[in-house]
Amino acid sequence: EKLRVWEPSNAYDFGQIINALNANKDKAACADLLTVTDPKTLPVLLSNKLEGEILLIFIQSLEHYIAGKDPGLAYQHLFYLSKAERFKVVLALLSRNEKEEVQQLFDLLSEGQSDQYSLEDLESLKKVYEL
């Protein structure tokens, strides 16, 4: 049964939803969460709770459910995710395979077209993700 998600109003609610999604590895519900969550609010909602597995489920959900339909939204989430507390730490701890997953999402976004980002924007964001 798919987890029901709603737009979280604070970091605590967001954390509870993320923990439930993560426990079930529910990428489809995570995509729903990312669809109803304003990307600009991600750093605040994540607070200091960003972990490697959270970053990965976000990346996988963006790649499999959002990038194809709405590359602009996927880009916005990647952009604001990089502003979250602990982002650099979490990034440094990713394995080579996990980094390849991030690269695949960027490849997908460079194939898609959106008026929300240019290829230059994408390239500079890739540097932030150390790709």
VENBEL-V37776 format. One line per field, one symbol per residue. burial: b if it has 24 or more other ideal C-beta (glycine too) atoms within 12 Angstrom, else e. A space follows every 10 residues. Layout:
# VENBEL-V37776
burial: ???
This chain:
# VENBEL-V37776
burial: eeeebeebee eeebeebbeb bbeeebbebb bebbbebebe bbbbbbeebb bbebbbbbbb bbbebbbeeb bbbbbbbbbb bbebeebeeb beebeeebbe bbeebbebbb ebebeebeee ebeebbeebe b
